[in-house]
């Protein structure tokens, strides 16, 4: 039989162990619930800017017009391609008109070691195209000249749409094989 002093020691010891276990559990719960501050948005004041040259269709629709702009510098190749296409989609600030179909955006951009850019554009590129051979030429030329002027690592471009091959935009220019940047001076 256990005496009253011994039973009290066992009870106090058991309570101490339970309290230490509860305290350890509380500390681990607090650590797991600790709020992590969201990363601050990039500060464009401290970021570098890069001068780019964009190409838009002339108002009469028979040539391209170069427009210089400054964009926030991006280290990622995908982000640089995305920004260039987004600026083409926004249209010119000066004279000229946007040559890409409205809503065109980059879904994916992959550059291989030989300088082949596989450019996956949104469905708006194909679905929003309205026009004949001149409009088709200006849309592709706007894209190719802008990429060529700003991405020296790109030698050729394969245009796909929504992850699928795009044989042509409007039926006049074949897009089922890569286009050489040098062919679009």
N, C-alpha and C positions, 0 to 999 in steps of 0.2 A: 504494500500500500504506500502511496505517495503522501508525504506530510503536507500540511497547509503552506509552509514556507516554500517548499519545492514546487508546489503547484502554482503558487504566485509567481515564482521566477520563470517557470515555463510559460505562463500566460504573458508576462511582460516581454519575455524573449520573443514569443510568437508575434506579439503586437509590434515590436520593433522591426521584425523581419517583414511583416505585412506593410508597415509604414514605409520602409525603405524600398520595397517593391513598388508601392503606389507612387512614391516620389520619382523613382527611376522611369516608370511608365509616363508620368506627367512631363518629365524633361524630354523624353523621346518624342512625345506627341507635339510639344512646342517646337521642336526642331523640324519636324515634318510639316508643320503648318506655317513655318516662317515665311513671310511674304517676301518674294524676291522682286526688287524694283525692276520695272520694265526698262529695257535699254532705251536710252534717249534717242530721239529721232536725229538723223544726221544733220549737222549744222552746215548749211550750204555756205555760210560766211567763211568758215574755216576750210571748206573743201575747195579744191582747185577747179578752175573752169577750163574748158577746152574749146578752142575755136573750131567750128565745123563748117562745111559747105554743103548746103542742101540744094537739090535741083527740083524745080517745079515747072509745070507747063506754062508757056507764055499765054497771054490773054487771047491771042488769035489762034492758039492751038497748033502752031506749026514748028515750035522749037522749045528748048528748055532754057530756063533762066536760073542762074546760080544766086543763092541767097546765103550770105554768111550769118552765122549765129554762134552764140556761146552757150554751151551746155555744161552742167555740173559733171566733172570728171568722174568716171567710173572705172574701177579696176577690172571688173568682170566683162569678158567679151560679150556674153549674152546681154548684159545690161546696156552696153554700148550700142549693139545692134538694135535692141528694143527701143532705146531713146531715139536713134536716128529714124526708125520707121514711125514712131509716135509723132515726131516733129513733121515728117512728111504728111502724116494723116491730119495734123492740125492745120496744115496749109501755110501759105506764105504770109509774112507780115507786111510785105511790100506789094509789088506788082506780081502778076501771075496768078495761077490757080493750082490747086492740088491736083495731081495727076493720078494718085492712088484712089481706088474706091473708098468711100467713107467708111470708117470703122475698122480699117485694116490694122492688124496688130501682129506682133510676133508671138507665136506659141513656143517655138523652140529654135535655137540657132546652134549649130554644131560645126566647128571648124576642124578639119582633119589636118594631118601633118603635111599634106601636099598643097594646102591652101584652098581646098574645096569647102565652101560654106553651104551646108544644107540648111535652107531657110524655110521653116514651117510657118506659114501665115494663117491667120484666122479665116474662117469661112466668108467673112465680109469681103475679102479680096476677090473671091470668085463670084459670090452672089451679088455683090454691089456693082459689078462692072457693067457699065452701059456705054456702048460706043462701038465704033468700027475700027478699022486697021490703024488709023492715026491715034485714036485714044489708047488702043492697046500698046502701040509702040511707045507713046509718051509715058504710060504707067510703068512699063518695064524699064525704059530708059531712065526715068526718074529714080527708080529703085537702084538700078545698077550703077549709075553715075554717082549717086550719093554714097553707096557702099564703097565703091572704088576710090572716091576722093578722101574718105575718112578712115578706111580700114586697109592699110597697105598690105597686111598679111593675107587678105582675100585675093585669090587669083581667079577662081571660078565660083559660080553660084548655081545651086540646084534649088529651084523653087517648088515647094510642095504646099498643099493646102489642107488643113485639118488632118495632117499625118498621112495624106494620100497623094500619090503622084498627080500632077496637074499637067495634062498633055498640052494645053494652051489656055490662055486667058479669054481671048475672044475669037479664036479660030484662025488667026493670021500668023502668029509667032509660035514656033514649037518650044515648049518648055519641058519636054520629056527627057531632056539631057542637060547637063550643066552649060551655063552661058559663061563665056570668057569675059572677064572685066575689061580686058584690052580691046574688045570689040565694041565697047560703048564709050568712046572718048568724049 
